[in-house]
Amino acid sequence: MRAIEFMYESAVDEMALSKYTTFGDFTKPGPFRGPDKRLIPHPKNQLKTQKFFEKTPYDFRLFFSNIPGTGKYSEYGPMSPEQIRKIFPEDAANQIIDGHEDSITVVYVGNKGDAKVMLTPWMMAHRFGHAIQAGVRGKQGFSEWAEAEKHFFGKVNELLEKYYAKTGKPYNMPAMKWTLNKAYNGLFNYIGTQRSSRTKQIRRPYEFMYELLAQYILSGKITLQPFPTRVGYGRPVFGRYTEYLNIKPELRDTNDRIHASEILANDMGIKFNDTLASSVGKIYVM
């Protein structure tokens, strides 16, 4: 096993990425595959990652394990130091644990996902959202991420009904409504300002939460387009949408939908800041 560590000389309290460390030989078989095996250890990707995380006030420590056998813990979520010591070799475990108390520590043990997207800095932040959510999935009690989720989908449901007369049936998550999935996708592909929305790639509505978190980590804020007066969604037939969100006529020419998107964006910025604050001192295995 070998470790490649990339650290910056600036004071820790002035930077948001204090470690970028790889474990294992990325030229040999392991949890990482394809282009990621070249991308992860590359110095340019390390520099891009440092720049990506520079606007968040929280220190991140990122580790990437290509150690055979560690990939089975993908999307595990928060893990205790005792668990880390059982899974990783002593040297790697010590590096992961030492200094984790005052930082957000994420250990990537591969890069799973339906779209097979390379683990760029954006995807690191997006996948970090998956790790947080894995820690609260199916659990009772308060969590900052669950509060962000409930607030976001609760407000979106409220606005879908207010502006477009769209209601739906409850989903297995507190505020999502499964009958609105296609409407969610159409709306999120419109109001989102990140690349996945601009290119109409939001196909599973909950993924938009992870995309918003990535945007917040990158820019320190959330930016949304105003809610639309009309937007098509669903599977096109002969190049044309068959379903639409049409705003109620009495609301078409008001500024209310502009203010609503600004308020929602500001709310989510606050919620994600709370989420990151609650992540300090935790070790996430992703």
C-alpha positions as CSV (number, residue, x, y, z in Angstrom):
1,M,0.0,0.0,0.0
2,R,1.1,3.5,-0.7
3,A,-0.2,6.9,0.3
4,I,0.0,10.1,-1.8
5,E,-0.7,13.1,0.3
6,F,-1.5,16.6,-1.1
7,M,-1.4,19.4,1.5
8,Y,-1.3,23.2,1.3
9,E,1.1,25.3,3.4
10,S,-1.5,27.9,4.3
11,A,-2.9,28.1,7.8
12,V,-5.6,25.5,8.3
13,D,-8.1,28.2,9.4
14,E,-7.7,29.9,6.0
15,M,-8.5,26.9,3.8
16,A,-11.4,24.6,3.2
17,L,-9.5,21.6,2.0
18,S,-6.8,20.5,4.4
19,K,-6.1,17.0,3.0
20,Y,-6.3,15.2,-0.3
21,T,-4.8,11.8,0.3
22,T,-4.9,8.6,-1.8
23,F,-4.4,5.1,-0.4
24,G,-3.5,2.1,-2.5
25,D,-2.0,1.7,-6.0
26,F,-4.2,3.4,-8.6
27,T,-2.4,1.5,-11.4
28,K,-3.7,-1.8,-10.0
29,P,-7.3,-3.2,-9.5
30,G,-9.3,-1.8,-6.7
31,P,-12.6,0.0,-6.0
32,F,-11.9,2.8,-8.5
33,R,-12.2,2.0,-12.1
34,G,-11.9,3.5,-15.6
35,P,-10.9,7.2,-15.9
36,D,-11.1,7.7,-12.1
37,K,-7.9,5.6,-11.7
38,R,-6.0,8.4,-13.6
39,L,-8.1,11.3,-12.4
40,I,-8.0,10.9,-8.6
41,P,-4.2,10.9,-8.2
42,H,-3.6,13.6,-10.9
43,P,-2.1,16.9,-9.5
44,K,-4.4,19.0,-11.6
45,N,-7.5,17.3,-10.2
46,Q,-6.1,17.9,-6.7
47,L,-5.6,21.6,-7.5
48,K,-9.2,21.9,-8.9
49,T,-10.5,20.2,-5.8
50,Q,-8.8,22.7,-3.5
51,K,-10.3,25.6,-5.6
52,F,-13.7,24.0,-5.6
53,F,-13.8,23.8,-1.7
54,E,-12.2,27.2,-1.0
55,K,-15.5,29.1,-0.4
56,T,-16.9,26.9,2.4
57,P,-15.9,27.9,5.9
58,Y,-15.6,24.3,7.0
59,D,-12.4,22.3,6.6
60,F,-12.7,19.2,4.5
61,R,-10.3,16.2,4.6
62,L,-10.7,14.0,1.6
63,F,-9.3,10.5,1.3
64,F,-9.5,8.1,-1.7
65,S,-9.1,4.4,-1.1
66,N,-8.1,2.0,-4.0
67,I,-7.3,-0.7,-1.4
68,P,-8.9,-3.9,-2.5
69,G,-11.9,-4.9,-0.3
70,T,-12.7,-1.4,0.9
71,G,-15.2,-0.8,-2.0
72,K,-17.9,-2.9,-0.3
73,Y,-18.4,0.0,2.1
74,S,-19.5,2.4,-0.6
75,E,-22.3,4.8,0.6
76,Y,-22.0,3.5,4.1
77,G,-22.3,7.0,5.7
78,P,-20.8,8.0,9.0
79,M,-18.4,5.6,10.5
80,S,-16.8,5.5,14.0
81,P,-13.0,5.6,14.4
82,E,-13.3,2.0,15.8
83,Q,-14.9,0.9,12.6
84,I,-12.3,2.7,10.5
85,R,-9.6,0.7,12.2
86,K,-11.3,-2.6,11.4
87,I,-11.6,-1.8,7.7
88,F,-8.4,0.0,6.8
89,P,-4.7,-0.9,7.3
90,E,-3.2,0.8,10.4
91,D,-1.3,3.5,8.5
92,A,-4.4,4.5,6.5
93,A,-6.7,4.3,9.5
94,N,-4.4,6.6,11.5
95,Q,-4.3,9.2,8.8
96,I,-8.1,9.2,8.5
97,I,-8.7,9.4,12.2
98,D,-6.0,11.9,13.2
99,G,-7.4,15.4,13.1
100,H,-10.9,14.4,12.2
101,E,-12.5,16.1,15.3
102,D,-12.4,19.6,13.8
103,S,-13.0,18.8,10.2
104,I,-15.4,17.1,7.8
105,T,-13.8,13.9,6.8
106,V,-14.9,11.9,3.7
107,V,-13.4,8.6,2.6
108,Y,-14.3,7.7,-1.0
109,V,-14.0,3.9,-1.6
110,G,-14.9,3.9,-5.3
111,N,-17.4,5.9,-7.4
112,K,-20.7,4.2,-7.8
113,G,-23.7,5.8,-9.6
114,D,-26.1,5.1,-12.4
115,A,-24.7,7.7,-14.7
116,K,-21.0,6.6,-14.3
117,V,-19.9,10.2,-14.0
118,M,-16.2,10.7,-13.2
119,L,-15.3,11.8,-9.6
120,T,-14.7,15.4,-10.4
121,P,-14.7,17.9,-7.5
122,W,-18.4,18.6,-8.2
123,M,-19.2,14.9,-8.0
124,M,-17.2,14.6,-4.8
125,A,-19.5,17.2,-3.2
126,H,-22.6,15.6,-4.8
127,R,-21.5,12.1,-3.5
128,F,-20.8,13.6,-0.1
129,G,-24.5,14.4,0.0
130,H,-25.3,10.8,-0.6
131,A,-23.1,9.9,2.4
132,I,-24.9,12.3,4.7
133,Q,-28.3,11.0,3.6
134,A,-27.1,7.4,4.1
135,G,-26.5,8.3,7.8
136,V,-30.1,9.4,8.3
137,R,-31.9,7.0,6.0
138,G,-34.6,5.1,7.9
139,K,-33.6,6.6,11.3
140,Q,-35.9,8.5,13.7
141,G,-35.1,11.7,15.4
142,F,-33.7,15.1,14.4
143,S,-31.1,15.6,11.8
144,E,-30.1,18.8,9.9
145,W,-30.2,16.9,6.5
146,A,-33.7,15.6,7.2
147,E,-34.8,19.1,8.1
148,A,-33.4,20.5,4.9
149,E,-35.2,17.7,2.9
150,K,-38.5,18.3,4.6
151,H,-38.3,22.1,4.2
152,F,-37.3,21.9,0.5
153,F,-39.9,19.5,-0.7
154,G,-42.6,20.9,1.6
155,K,-42.1,24.4,0.1
156,V,-41.9,23.0,-3.4
157,N,-45.2,21.1,-2.9
158,E,-46.8,24.3,-1.5
159,L,-45.7,26.3,-4.6
160,L,-46.7,23.6,-7.1
161,E,-50.2,23.8,-5.7
162,K,-50.3,27.6,-5.3
163,Y,-48.9,28.4,-8.8
164,Y,-49.9,25.4,-10.9
165,A,-52.7,23.6,-9.0
166,K,-50.6,20.5,-8.8
167,T,-51.2,18.2,-5.8
168,G,-50.0,14.6,-5.3
169,K,-50.0,11.6,-3.0
170,P,-47.4,11.2,-0.2
171,Y,-44.1,9.4,-0.9
172,N,-42.0,7.3,1.4
173,M,-40.0,10.4,2.3
174,P,-41.7,12.9,4.6
175,A,-42.4,15.6,2.1
176,M,-42.1,14.1,-1.4
177,K,-45.2,13.0,-3.3
178,W,-44.6,10.1,-5.7
179,T,-47.3,11.3,-8.2
180,L,-45.4,14.5,-8.7
181,N,-42.0,12.9,-9.7
182,K,-42.3,14.0,-13.3
183,A,-43.4,17.5,-12.4
184,Y,-40.5,17.8,-9.9
185,N,-38.0,16.8,-12.6
186,G,-39.5,19.4,-15.0
187,L,-39.4,22.1,-12.4
188,F,-35.9,21.3,-11.1
189,N,-34.5,21.2,-14.6
190,Y,-35.9,24.7,-15.1
191,I,-35.2,26.5,-11.8
192,G,-31.8,24.9,-11.2
193,T,-28.8,26.9,-12.4
194,Q,-26.2,24.2,-12.2
195,R,-25.1,22.2,-15.3
196,S,-27.3,19.1,-14.7
197,S,-30.4,21.3,-14.8
198,R,-29.3,23.4,-17.7
199,T,-28.8,20.2,-19.7
200,K,-32.0,18.7,-18.5
201,Q,-30.3,15.8,-16.7
202,I,-32.4,15.8,-13.5
203,R,-34.3,12.5,-13.9
204,R,-34.7,11.6,-10.2
205,P,-36.0,14.5,-8.2
206,Y,-34.1,13.7,-5.0
207,E,-30.8,14.0,-6.9
208,F,-31.5,17.8,-7.0
209,M,-30.9,18.0,-3.3
210,Y,-27.4,16.7,-3.8
211,E,-26.8,19.1,-6.7
212,L,-27.9,22.0,-4.6
213,L,-25.5,20.9,-1.8
214,A,-22.7,20.8,-4.4
215,Q,-23.5,24.3,-5.6
216,Y,-23.6,25.5,-2.0
217,I,-20.1,24.0,-1.3
218,L,-18.7,25.5,-4.5
219,S,-20.2,29.0,-4.3
220,G,-21.3,29.5,-0.7
221,K,-24.9,30.1,-1.8
222,I,-27.8,28.7,-3.7
223,T,-29.0,30.3,-6.9
224,L,-32.4,29.5,-8.5
225,Q,-34.3,30.7,-11.5
226,P,-37.7,32.2,-10.9
227,F,-40.5,29.7,-11.0
228,P,-41.7,29.4,-14.6
229,T,-45.0,30.6,-16.1
230,R,-44.9,27.5,-18.3
231,V,-42.6,24.5,-18.6
232,G,-43.0,21.1,-20.3
233,Y,-41.9,17.8,-18.8
234,G,-42.2,14.1,-19.1
235,R,-41.2,12.0,-22.1
236,P,-41.5,14.0,-25.4
237,V,-43.7,12.6,-28.2
238,F,-42.5,13.6,-31.6
239,G,-40.3,16.2,-30.0
240,R,-43.0,17.8,-28.0
241,Y,-43.9,17.6,-24.3
242,T,-47.2,16.2,-23.4
243,E,-47.4,17.6,-19.9
244,Y,-46.9,21.1,-18.6
245,L,-46.8,23.3,-15.6
246,N,-48.9,26.3,-16.4
247,I,-49.0,29.1,-13.9
248,K,-52.5,30.3,-12.8
249,P,-53.5,33.3,-15.0
250,E,-53.9,35.6,-12.0
251,L,-50.2,35.0,-11.0
252,R,-48.6,35.2,-14.4
253,D,-47.7,38.9,-14.3
254,T,-46.8,39.2,-10.6
255,N,-43.3,39.2,-9.0
256,D,-44.4,36.6,-6.4
257,R,-42.8,33.7,-8.2
258,I,-39.4,35.6,-8.4
259,H,-39.5,36.3,-4.7
260,A,-40.5,32.7,-4.0
261,S,-37.4,31.3,-5.7
262,E,-35.1,33.8,-3.9
263,I,-36.6,32.9,-0.5
264,L,-36.3,29.2,-1.2
265,A,-32.7,29.6,-2.3
266,N,-31.8,31.6,0.8
267,D,-33.6,29.1,3.0
268,M,-31.6,26.2,1.5
269,G,-28.4,28.0,2.0
270,I,-29.1,28.3,5.7
271,K,-30.2,24.6,5.9
272,F,-27.1,23.4,4.1
273,N,-24.9,25.5,6.4
274,D,-26.5,23.8,9.3
275,T,-25.9,20.4,7.7
276,L,-22.2,21.1,7.2
277,A,-21.8,22.4,10.7
278,S,-23.3,19.2,12.1
279,S,-20.9,17.2,9.9
280,V,-17.8,18.5,11.6
281,G,-16.1,15.8,13.6
282,K,-17.7,13.0,11.6
283,I,-16.0,10.5,9.3
284,Y,-18.1,9.6,6.2
285,V,-17.3,6.6,4.1
286,M,-18.7,7.0,0.6
